[in-house]
Amino acid sequence: MPITFDHSYARDLPGTYLRVTPDVAPAPRLLVLNQALAADLGIALTEAEATTWFSGAALPPGAEPIAQAYAGHQFGGFSPQLGDGRAHLLGEIVTPSGQRFDLQLKGSGHTPFSRGGDGKAAVAPMLREYLISEAMAALGVPTTRSLAVVATGETVWRETALPGAVLARVAASHIRVGTFQFLAARGDKVRLQALADYTIARHDPDLLGANQRYLAFLDRVIDRQARLIAQWMGLGFIHGVMNTDNMAISGETIDYGPCAFMEGYAPGTVFSSIDHTGRYAYANQPLILGWNLARLAETLVPLIDPDPDRAVDLANDRLQSIAGRYRAEWLAVMRRKLGLLGADAGDAALADDLLAAMQGADWTLTFRRLADPATLRPLFQDFAAMEAWLSRWQARAGEGAPERVAKANPAVIPRNHKVEAALEAATAGDMALFHALLAAVRTPFEEREEFMLPAPTGFGGYVTYCGT
């Protein structure tokens, strides 16, 4: 069926967006189209339609593009106005099952929120988002999805001249912590409450009639985000830029810029070229979870209770629970990865001691090879601590653990050297490596040695960029 758009966000939340038309791509060329995702959305797309509609060459029927406004803390510093500087929300698709999804173009041109930027994107960053978001979806991690990438035929200037592209992104919504901050910073309680009610109706409709619904809503967001970050940590995933404008209220991973999967386990791992202090290092992600949620809670204080002091106390009570809630989610992830059945009082220590023993060892392969512990030794320079830990784990895990481990731990992740090789080739016009890697990450539990091996010697100091 064709795309049928609704526009509830624009209809219900005036003052939170501007109407802006995407730039027209001069020579669009389809690079990749996610037909499986289109089918899930209940739409049918020809390659010609995808090329035209997702490049800005022509709008799909019924689209009413807007650029959404939001604020945000970027590396701890607050900007009261950010917004979609290179994105256009075309509208919302309601699936046959009644689910509502945003369809947004990214890299589609300058908007009033561009803050001096050109509003464009290059082929490699857009293909990176497509690839990593598909990998995350296959791994069961809540995520925005990528419907298509279209080369525009334009040249985008960054450090060098690069071919331009547009990504078509699908999300449960693009409402962020920064969306709430935008209205809170302006003291606009009426629109802030309208945003909260709209968001609750869209993501937590069972709370609409609840007492203390805004406090209950904060609870729900905490739950979703704690679960999401625990899943990231279990996979060795590093988002790279966990600003408040990159935390989606829906609990989906959003904005795959300077992101990557850690190979050798090192808690301080940073991949982002702009994270000079390690604020968003691997081990800091749970801490930033709490920091970002505190910023959301601040915006909700006027809605939680008419008495400001009581509202702050209620919000703080929820915020103080974050560490424990995250730890419980993380331990649940680790129990699955270790093939443990039930819960034992010693499980947390078992998981913590594994991390101490596996410093420097390949994160993904260490967990995967627990299914066959005899294959672990080559991953370690000093195996003594791991060997001692293995006897404890085997006593706790019991029968059937290897099978459970194999089902819980991927064999394939988007390894950084494979990603870079695929994106470099795609930038030069050859999509073969990209499609091969995409096929592999979509079946992450299937062992394919070519995509399982760590980076070769000499592939070090890996750095990723936000793409703007």
HUURVEN-V251612 format. One record per backbone hydrogen bond with DSSP energy under -0.5 kcal/mol. CO is the residue of the C=O (numbers start at 1). NH is the residue of the N-H. If there is no record, write none. Layout:
# HUURVEN-V251612
co:CO nh:NH
co:CO nh:NH
This chain:
# HUURVEN-V251612
co:1 nh:44
co:3 nh:5
co:4 nh:94
co:6 nh:92
co:7 nh:11
co:8 nh:12
co:9 nh:13
co:13 nh:16
co:16 nh:69
co:18 nh:20
co:18 nh:67
co:23 nh:25
co:29 nh:151
co:32 nh:149
co:33 nh:35
co:34 nh:38
co:35 nh:39
co:36 nh:40
co:37 nh:41
co:38 nh:42
co:38 nh:43
co:39 nh:42
co:46 nh:50
co:47 nh:51
co:48 nh:52
co:49 nh:53
co:50 nh:54
co:52 nh:55
co:52 nh:57
co:52 nh:58
co:55 nh:25
co:60 nh:63
co:65 nh:20
co:66 nh:68
co:66 nh:89
co:67 nh:18
co:68 nh:84
co:70 nh:82
co:72 nh:74
co:72 nh:79
co:73 nh:75
co:73 nh:244
co:74 nh:77
co:77 nh:74
co:79 nh:72
co:83 nh:85
co:84 nh:113
co:85 nh:111
co:86 nh:107
co:86 nh:108
co:88 nh:90
co:88 nh:105
co:89 nh:66
co:90 nh:64
co:91 nh:103
co:92 nh:6
co:93 nh:95
co:93 nh:101
co:95 nh:98
co:99 nh:95
co:101 nh:93
co:102 nh:171
co:103 nh:90
co:103 nh:91
co:104 nh:169
co:105 nh:88
co:106 nh:167
co:107 nh:121
co:108 nh:23
co:111 nh:114
co:114 nh:117
co:119 nh:109
co:121 nh:165
co:122 nh:126
co:123 nh:127
co:124 nh:128
co:125 nh:129
co:126 nh:130
co:127 nh:131
co:128 nh:132
co:129 nh:133
co:130 nh:134
co:131 nh:135
co:132 nh:136
co:133 nh:137
co:134 nh:138
co:135 nh:139
co:136 nh:141
co:137 nh:140
co:142 nh:253
co:145 nh:147
co:145 nh:170
co:147 nh:34
co:148 nh:168
co:149 nh:31
co:149 nh:32
co:150 nh:166
co:151 nh:29
co:152 nh:27
co:154 nh:156
co:154 nh:164
co:156 nh:158
co:156 nh:162
co:160 nh:158
co:162 nh:156
co:163 nh:123
co:164 nh:152
co:164 nh:153
co:166 nh:150
co:167 nh:106
co:167 nh:169
co:168 nh:147
co:168 nh:148
co:169 nh:104
co:170 nh:145
co:171 nh:102
co:175 nh:249
co:175 nh:250
co:176 nh:179
co:176 nh:180
co:177 nh:181
co:178 nh:71
co:178 nh:182
co:179 nh:183
co:180 nh:184
co:181 nh:185
co:182 nh:186
co:183 nh:186
co:183 nh:188
co:184 nh:187
co:187 nh:189
co:188 nh:192
co:189 nh:193
co:190 nh:194
co:191 nh:195
co:192 nh:196
co:193 nh:197
co:194 nh:198
co:195 nh:199
co:196 nh:200
co:197 nh:201
co:198 nh:202
co:199 nh:203
co:199 nh:204
co:200 nh:204
co:204 nh:207
co:205 nh:208
co:207 nh:210
co:210 nh:213
co:212 nh:216
co:213 nh:217
co:214 nh:218
co:215 nh:219
co:216 nh:220
co:217 nh:221
co:218 nh:222
co:219 nh:223
co:220 nh:224
co:221 nh:225
co:222 nh:226
co:223 nh:227
co:224 nh:228
co:225 nh:229
co:226 nh:230
co:227 nh:231
co:228 nh:232
co:229 nh:233
co:230 nh:234
co:231 nh:235
co:232 nh:235
co:232 nh:236
co:232 nh:237
co:233 nh:236
co:236 nh:262
co:237 nh:239
co:238 nh:260
co:241 nh:243
co:243 nh:246
co:244 nh:177
co:244 nh:178
co:244 nh:247
co:246 nh:248
co:247 nh:177
co:248 nh:251
co:252 nh:248
co:253 nh:144
co:255 nh:257
co:257 nh:259
co:260 nh:238
co:263 nh:363
co:265 nh:360
co:266 nh:269
co:267 nh:283
co:269 nh:282
co:271 nh:464
co:272 nh:275
co:274 nh:276
co:275 nh:278
co:278 nh:281
co:281 nh:284
co:281 nh:285
co:282 nh:285
co:284 nh:288
co:285 nh:289
co:286 nh:290
co:287 nh:291
co:288 nh:292
co:289 nh:293
co:290 nh:294
co:291 nh:295
co:292 nh:296
co:293 nh:297
co:294 nh:298
co:295 nh:299
co:296 nh:299
co:296 nh:300
co:297 nh:301
co:298 nh:301
co:300 nh:303
co:300 nh:304
co:301 nh:305
co:306 nh:308
co:307 nh:311
co:308 nh:312
co:309 nh:313
co:310 nh:314
co:311 nh:315
co:312 nh:316
co:313 nh:317
co:314 nh:318
co:315 nh:319
co:316 nh:320
co:318 nh:321
co:319 nh:322
co:321 nh:325
co:322 nh:326
co:323 nh:327
co:324 nh:328
co:325 nh:329
co:326 nh:330
co:327 nh:331
co:328 nh:332
co:329 nh:333
co:330 nh:334
co:331 nh:335
co:332 nh:336
co:333 nh:337
co:334 nh:338
co:335 nh:340
co:336 nh:339
co:344 nh:347
co:346 nh:350
co:347 nh:351
co:348 nh:352
co:349 nh:353
co:350 nh:354
co:351 nh:355
co:352 nh:356
co:353 nh:357
co:354 nh:358
co:356 nh:359
co:358 nh:361
co:361 nh:265
co:362 nh:366
co:363 nh:367
co:364 nh:368
co:365 nh:369
co:366 nh:370
co:367 nh:370
co:368 nh:371
co:369 nh:372
co:370 nh:373
co:372 nh:375
co:373 nh:376
co:376 nh:379
co:377 nh:380
co:383 nh:387
co:384 nh:388
co:385 nh:389
co:386 nh:390
co:387 nh:391
co:388 nh:392
co:389 nh:393
co:390 nh:394
co:391 nh:395
co:392 nh:396
co:393 nh:397
co:394 nh:398
co:398 nh:401
co:400 nh:404
co:401 nh:405
co:402 nh:406
co:403 nh:407
co:404 nh:408
co:405 nh:409
co:413 nh:415
co:415 nh:418
co:415 nh:419
co:416 nh:420
co:417 nh:421
co:418 nh:422
co:419 nh:423
co:420 nh:424
co:421 nh:425
co:422 nh:426
co:423 nh:427
co:424 nh:428
co:425 nh:430
co:426 nh:429
co:429 nh:431
co:431 nh:435
co:432 nh:436
co:433 nh:437
co:434 nh:438
co:435 nh:439
co:436 nh:440
co:437 nh:441
co:438 nh:442
co:440 nh:443
co:441 nh:444
co:443 nh:446
co:444 nh:411
co:444 nh:412
co:445 nh:447
co:446 nh:448
co:448 nh:451
co:448 nh:452
co:449 nh:452
co:449 nh:453
co:451 nh:413
co:456 nh:459
co:458 nh:460
co:464 nh:273
